[in-house]
Amino acid sequence: MTNLFYETSLGKYYLDRVEDFINSEEGRKFHGRVQLLITSPPFPLNKKKKYGNLKGEEYREWFSNLSEAFSKLLTDDGSIVIEMGNSWEAERPIYSTLHLESLLGFLKNEKANLNLCQEFICYNPSRLPSPAQWVTVNRIRTIDSYTHVWWMSKSDTPKADNGKVLRPYSASMKRLLEKQEYNSGKRPSEHNIGEKSFLKNNGGSIMPNVLEIEQIDETRERRVPENVFSISNTKSSDFFLKTCRERGITPHPARMPLELVQFFVEFLTDKGDLVFDPFAGSNTTGFIAEKLEREWIATEAIEEYGNQSMIRFEDPKLETTLSKL
């Protein structure tokens, strides 16, 4: 029996394993309706975590089989976005290929019929040194500071609009637009730049597929290429974490950044579309969907995380009504 844990003005949070939910009577109501499935599943880690994670062949088989179930939920032009971190071999300073093998198994599942639209890199320069044994103790590896974000769909042309996620123009581009002139002509790369190719003000430049999670600070020294887009990270002061601290609650340890979720919700959906997170945890996805006026559903197997996720909807900046069932 599917357990509807709470609902808001736009969404529903279920306490259930996603595999059971999708095939339940309640879950079948959402088949073919989800515009965006976005999640950060349990990573294939070597150390067992409270929120649940598998290892080796067991993980690969489990993850690969999820794609068929997820595909059933999508609209014809819907998208799947999955954030997946790197994994390391047990007690060895070498990368495991398990996460890549699992992703390929997910993508190549013939019953799912998915395409890989694009890969994104989510870079966090503030991440603590990891894996600690090889980075800070033996000092034979560098900090593992990024995750992969994979965008997939059943269609070659899923709903998407990069005009809704533009980044601010650089100072040099602003000067170019003001002057309305630049050096046109053929470049060493053999690209031929027209005389008016860059004179139109589109309100910002197109995003790259590398996203940097760091507090925006124009005065700080840049440590990554200038074409990387910074998205503000306000984790230490956001309402959810502040309230968890006040109530003595240990928050979910593997939360997706709010701004990362917001980027893809804005990029791949419109108001009124349905967004689904099958490993919802503290429900970052539902919070962002509610904020951006999208409908949402979420599933989570651990009741503790369901309880703490309700804190997000107490945020005074969010106008919604939550009903605990």
N, C-alpha and C positions, 0 to 999 in steps of 0.2 A: 504494500500500500504506500503510494507516494505521499510524503509528508510535506505539505505546504507550511513552512515555518513562519513566514511573515510576508506581507505584501505592502506596497506603497501605492502612490497615485499612478505610477507607470509600470511597476514591476512586481515580480514574484520570486521569492527565495525558497528553494526546496532543500530539505535535508534528505539526501539520497545519493547513492553512487550513480554517476552519470550513465554508466552502462545500463543500469536498471531503469533509470528515469526515461531515457530515450525510447525504450521499448514498452513502457507502461501506457496505460490508457490515457493518463494525463499528458505524458510526453508526446504521444502521437498527435496531439492537437497542434503541436508546433512544427510538425514535419512540413518542409517546403516553405516555411515562413521566416526563417532567420536570415537577416541580411548580413550580419557580421557575427561570427563566432570568434571571440578573442579570449585567450587564456595563457597562463603560465603553468603548465602541468608539473607534477612532481618530477624533479630532475633525476636522471639515473646516477645517483650518488653512491659512494662506497660505504658511507656511514648512514645507518638508518635514522630517518628524521621522524619527528612526532606526526607531521602532516602526511606521512606515508610516501614511500618510494620503493621501487623494485630495483633489481640488479640484473645485469647480464642478459641472457637469452629470455628470461622471464619478462624483463622490461621491454625488450625489443618486440616480442610477440604481442604483449598487451598494448603497447603504443601503436603498432602497425594496424591492429584490428580496430582501433578507435576511428580511423578515417572513414570506414564504411558507415558507421553510426552517425558521425558528424555530418557526412555528406547528405544524409537523408533530411537533415534539418534545413539545409540551405535553400534559399530562393535560387532561381536559375542564374542570376547575376550576383549571388552572394559571395562572401569571402570568409576564409579561415585565416586567422593571424595567431601564430604560436610563438611565444618567447621561450627559448631553450638555452640553458647555460652549457658550459663545457663540463666534461667529466674526466677524472683522472684514474689511472690504474691503481688498484689497492696497494699501498705501501711502496709505490714506485714513482719516480719523478717524470712520468711520461703521460701524455694525453691518451685517453681512451677514445676510440672511434665510435663508441656505442651510441652517443647522441646523434651522430651523422647517419649511422646505419639505421637507427630507429626512425629518423626523419625520412630517409629514402624508402623504408618499408611502408611508412604512413602514406607517402606520396605515390608510391608505385602499386598500392593496393588496387587491383583492377575493378573491384566492386565499388570503389569510391569515385573513380574517374576524375581525379584532381590534377590541376596544373600548378606549377610553381610560377607565380607571377613575378616575385622579386624577393631578394634577401635584404634585410636591414641589419645593421650592427648597432647595438645599444651600448654605448661606451660610458663607463662611470669612473672618472679619474679619482674619485674620493673613496672608492671601494677599499676595504681593509686588505692587507696583504694575504693572498691566498693562492695556493695551499701553503699554510704557514710553515710546515716542515721544510719545504724546498725553497721557500722565498726568504724567510726571516731567520731560520735556524741554520740550515746548510748553505743558504744563499747561492743556490745554483740555478734558480729560475726567476723570472720576473713576475710581477703581479698580474694575475688573471683578471682583467678589468673590463671584460665585455661579455655580452650575451648575443646570441643570434635571434633574430626575429624573422620568421618565415611567413610570407603572404601567399596563400593558395586559393584556388577557386575551381569550380567546375567549368566555367566559361573562360575563353581567351580574353574577353573584355568585360570583367565584372564591373559593377558600379564603382566609380572612383572619380575624384575631381581634385587634382593637385592645386587648383586655384583656391581651394578652401583652407589650405595649410601652407600658405606662403610664409617665408621668413623675411624679416626686415632687410631692406637693401643695405649694402655696405656703404661706407662713407664715400668711397671712390665712385660707386654707381650713382649715388645721389648727386655728386658733382657732375657726372656725365649727363644725367638727365637735366640738370640745371643749365649746363653749357650747350646741350643738344649737338655735340660733336665729339668724334673720336677717330682714331686711326683705323680706317677700314682697309679692305684688301686681303690678299692671300697671306696665310700664316705658314710657318715652317711645317705645321701639321697637315698642310694642304687644304685646310678649311678656308673657304672664301667668305670673308665677313662683309656683308653688304653695307652700304652707306647709312641705311636707316634701320638696321636689324635690331639695335639696342636703344632706340630713342623713345619707344613707347613706355609709359609708366603703367605697369600692371599691378601696382600696389605692393610689390614685393617680388623676391626671386624664388624660383622653384626649389623645393627642398631636395637635398641630397639624401641618399639612403644610409647615411651614418648619423645617428642621433646621439648627442652628448647629454648626459644627465648631470647637470651641475647648475648651481645657482648662477644666474646671469649677473655678471659684474663687468662693466665696460673697462674698469681700470686694471683688472687682473691680467697677468701675463698669460698669453695663450700657450697651451701645451700640445695642441693638436692642429692640423691644417685648418686654414681659415675658412675652408668651404664646409666645415662641419657645423651643424646647427646645434646651438645650445638650447635646451629646454629647461626652464626653471625648476629646480628641485627644492621644495620647501618642506621636506619630510620632518625636520626637527621641530617645526612650529605649526604643522597642520592640525586641524581640529581633532582628528581621529587619534593621533599619537598623544596629543596633549591630554585628552580625556582618558585614554588608557592609563597614562601615568598617574593621573589624579585618582583613579579608581583601583590602582594596583593590579591592572590587567596586563599580562604579557601578550603583546600583539603577535599576530601571525608572522613567522620569521621570513617568509618569502613573498612579500607583497609586490605586485607590479607597480611601478611608478605611476602616479596619477596622470602625469603629463604624457607618458607614453601611450596610455590607454586613450586619452583625449585626442591625441594626434590621429590615431587610426579610426576612432569613431567619427571624427570630423571628416577625414579623408574618404572614408568608404561608406558612409551612411548619410541619410537625410533625416530631418525631424519626423518622428512618427514611425521610423523603421524599428525592427526588433533586433536587439543585441543579446547574445547568450554567452555566459561564462560557465563552462562545465566544472571548473575547479575554483570556485568563487572565493573561498577563504574569507578574508575580511571584506569582500565585495567592493573592491575598487571599481570594477567594471559597472556594477549596478549604480554606484554613486555618480560616476561620470555620465552614464546614460541618462539618469534622472536629471542631472544638471543641464544636459544638452537636449532635453525633451525628446529622448528616444525611449521606446518601450524596452523592457529588459526581462530576462529570466536568468536564474542562477541556480546551480546545484552545488552542494557541498556535503561531504560524508561525515564531518566532525562537528558535533553540536556546539562545542566551545567556540569555534570560529563563527558559527552562525550567530551566537549570542553577541560576540563582540562586533560583528559586522553591522548590527543595528545602530551602533554608536554613530556611524557615518551619517545616518539620516536625522540625527539630532543637530547637525550643523546648522546654525542660524542663517547661513547664507543660502541654504537650500529650502525652498518652499515646497514641502510635501507632507503627506500624512502617512504614518506607518501604523499598520495593524498587526499585532502579534497574534498568531493563531494557535 
